[in-house]
Amino acid sequence: MIASNVANLLLLQDYTPYACQKIISSTPGVGDHHGCPYKHFGEENLRAAIAGMRVGSRAMEGIMAKVHNRH
C-alpha cells in the first residue's frame, strides 16, 4: 500500500499545470471553481445576483455594458 502511494506521488512530479489563459477561457465542469464566479451566469441570473448586493441601477448598467462587450 505504501509503495503504491509513493508511486502515485512520483507520477505527480512530472505534472505540467495548465496555463492561466487556458483556465480563464475554459468553461468549468460540475464541481469546478476558478476565476470569476459570475463569468458563466446568464444575463438574468447576473442581474439578480448584482441586485442582491444592492448595486444601483446606474452601476448595474455599467456592469452589464462590460459583460456585453466581453470585458
DRENPA-3360 file (N, C-alpha, C; in nm, 2 decimals, always signed):
BEGIN
1 = MIASNVAN = +0.08/-0.12/+0.00/+0.00/+0.00/+0.00/+0.09/+0.13/+0.00 ~ +0.19/+0.13/+0.08/+0.28/+0.25/+0.09/+0.35/+0.26/-0.04 ~ +0.40/+0.15/-0.10/+0.47/+0.16/-0.23/+0.38/+0.21/-0.34 ~ +0.25/+0.18/-0.33/+0.16/+0.23/-0.43/+0.14/+0.38/-0.42 ~ +0.13/+0.43/-0.29/+0.11/+0.57/-0.27/+0.24/+0.65/-0.31 ~ +0.36/+0.59/-0.29/+0.48/+0.66/-0.33/+0.49/+0.66/-0.48 ~ +0.45/+0.56/-0.54/+0.45/+0.55/-0.69/+0.36/+0.66/-0.75 ~ +0.24/+0.68/-0.68/+0.14/+0.78/-0.73/+0.20/+0.92/-0.71;
9 = LLLLQDYT = +0.27/+0.94/-0.60/+0.33/+1.07/-0.58/+0.44/+1.10/-0.68 ~ +0.52/+1.00/-0.71/+0.63/+1.02/-0.81/+0.57/+1.05/-0.95 ~ +0.46/+0.99/-0.98/+0.39/+1.02/-1.11/+0.35/+1.17/-1.12 ~ +0.31/+1.22/-1.00/+0.26/+1.36/-1.00/+0.37/+1.46/-1.02 ~ +0.49/+1.42/-0.99/+0.60/+1.52/-1.00/+0.62/+1.56/-1.15 ~ +0.58/+1.49/-1.24/+0.60/+1.52/-1.38/+0.48/+1.59/-1.44 ~ +0.39/+1.64/-1.35/+0.27/+1.71/-1.39/+0.30/+1.85/-1.44 ~ +0.24/+1.88/-1.56/+0.25/+2.02/-1.62/+0.12/+2.09/-1.60;
17 = PYACQKII = +0.12/+2.20/-1.52/-0.01/+2.27/-1.50/-0.06/+2.34/-1.62 ~ -0.19/+2.36/-1.63/-0.24/+2.44/-1.73/-0.20/+2.58/-1.72 ~ -0.19/+2.65/-1.84/-0.16/+2.79/-1.84/-0.28/+2.87/-1.79 ~ -0.25/+2.99/-1.73/-0.36/+3.07/-1.68/-0.47/+3.10/-1.79 ~ -0.42/+3.13/-1.91/-0.52/+3.17/-2.01/-0.61/+3.05/-2.04 ~ -0.56/+2.93/-2.04/-0.64/+2.81/-2.06/-0.75/+2.80/-1.95 ~ -0.71/+2.82/-1.83/-0.80/+2.81/-1.72/-0.91/+2.92/-1.73 ~ -0.87/+3.04/-1.76/-0.96/+3.15/-1.76/-1.06/+3.13/-1.87;
25 = SSTPGVGD = -1.02/+3.08/-1.99/-1.10/+3.08/-2.10/-1.19/+2.95/-2.11 ~ -1.16/+2.85/-2.02/-1.24/+2.73/-2.03/-1.36/+2.74/-1.94 ~ -1.46/+2.66/-1.98/-1.59/+2.65/-1.90/-1.57/+2.55/-1.79 ~ -1.59/+2.59/-1.67/-1.58/+2.49/-1.56/-1.68/+2.38/-1.56 ~ -1.64/+2.26/-1.53/-1.73/+2.15/-1.52/-1.81/+2.15/-1.39 ~ -1.89/+2.05/-1.37/-1.96/+2.04/-1.24/-1.86/+2.02/-1.13 ~ -1.87/+2.10/-1.02/-1.78/+2.09/-0.91/-1.65/+2.17/-0.93 ~ -1.62/+2.22/-1.05/-1.50/+2.30/-1.07/-1.53/+2.45/-1.04;
33 = HHGCPYKH = -1.43/+2.51/-0.98/-1.44/+2.65/-0.95/-1.31/+2.72/-0.98 ~ -1.32/+2.83/-1.06/-1.20/+2.91/-1.09/-1.24/+3.04/-1.15 ~ -1.16/+3.14/-1.13/-1.18/+3.27/-1.19/-1.31/+3.34/-1.13 ~ -1.37/+3.42/-1.21/-1.48/+3.49/-1.16/-1.61/+3.40/-1.16 ~ -1.67/+3.39/-1.04/-1.79/+3.31/-1.03/-1.91/+3.36/-1.12 ~ -1.91/+3.48/-1.16/-2.02/+3.54/-1.23/-2.00/+3.53/-1.38 ~ -1.88/+3.49/-1.43/-1.85/+3.48/-1.57/-1.94/+3.40/-1.65 ~ -1.99/+3.29/-1.59/-2.07/+3.20/-1.67/-2.22/+3.21/-1.64;
41 = FGEENLRA = -2.26/+3.32/-1.57/-2.40/+3.35/-1.54/-2.47/+3.40/-1.67 ~ -2.59/+3.37/-1.69/-2.67/+3.43/-1.79/-2.71/+3.57/-1.74 ~ -2.75/+3.65/-1.84/-2.78/+3.79/-1.80/-2.88/+3.81/-1.69 ~ -2.99/+3.73/-1.69/-3.09/+3.73/-1.59/-3.04/+3.70/-1.45 ~ -2.96/+3.59/-1.45/-2.91/+3.55/-1.32/-2.80/+3.65/-1.27 ~ -2.73/+3.70/-1.36/-2.63/+3.80/-1.32/-2.69/+3.93/-1.26 ~ -2.80/+3.97/-1.33/-2.87/+4.09/-1.28/-2.93/+4.06/-1.14 ~ -2.98/+3.94/-1.12/-3.04/+3.91/-0.99/-2.93/+3.91/-0.88;
49 = AIAGMRVG = -2.82/+3.85/-0.91/-2.71/+3.84/-0.82/-2.66/+3.98/-0.78 ~ -2.64/+4.07/-0.88/-2.60/+4.20/-0.86/-2.70/+4.28/-0.78 ~ -2.83/+4.27/-0.81/-2.93/+4.34/-0.74/-2.94/+4.29/-0.59 ~ -2.90/+4.17/-0.57/-2.90/+4.12/-0.43/-2.79/+4.18/-0.35 ~ -2.69/+4.24/-0.42/-2.58/+4.31/-0.35/-2.61/+4.46/-0.33 ~ -2.73/+4.50/-0.37/-2.78/+4.64/-0.36/-2.69/+4.73/-0.44 ~ -2.66/+4.69/-0.56/-2.59/+4.77/-0.66/-2.69/+4.86/-0.73 ~ -2.67/+4.99/-0.74/-2.76/+5.08/-0.80/-2.78/+5.05/-0.95;
57 = SRAMEGIM = -2.89/+5.11/-1.00/-2.92/+5.08/-1.14/-2.82/+5.13/-1.24 ~ -2.76/+5.25/-1.21/-2.66/+5.31/-1.30/-2.53/+5.22/-1.30 ~ -2.49/+5.17/-1.18/-2.37/+5.09/-1.18/-2.40/+4.95/-1.24 ~ -2.53/+4.90/-1.22/-2.57/+4.78/-1.29/-2.56/+4.79/-1.44 ~ -2.60/+4.90/-1.50/-2.60/+4.91/-1.64/-2.45/+4.92/-1.69 ~ -2.36/+4.98/-1.61/-2.22/+4.99/-1.64/-2.16/+4.85/-1.64 ~ -2.20/+4.77/-1.55/-2.15/+4.63/-1.54/-2.20/+4.55/-1.66 ~ -2.33/+4.56/-1.69/-2.39/+4.49/-1.80/-2.33/+4.53/-1.93;
65 = AKVHNRH = -2.29/+4.66/-1.95/-2.22/+4.70/-2.07/-2.09/+4.63/-2.08 ~ -2.02/+4.62/-1.97/-1.89/+4.54/-1.98/-1.91/+4.40/-2.01 ~ -2.02/+4.34/-1.96/-2.05/+4.20/-1.99/-2.08/+4.19/-2.14 ~ -2.16/+4.28/-2.20/-2.19/+4.27/-2.34/-2.07/+4.29/-2.43 ~ -1.97/+4.37/-2.38/-1.85/+4.40/-2.46/-1.74/+4.30/-2.43 ~ -1.78/+4.19/-2.35/-1.68/+4.09/-2.31/-1.55/+4.14/-2.25 ~ -1.57/+4.23/-2.15/-1.46/+4.30/-2.08/-1.38/+4.20/-2.00;
% end
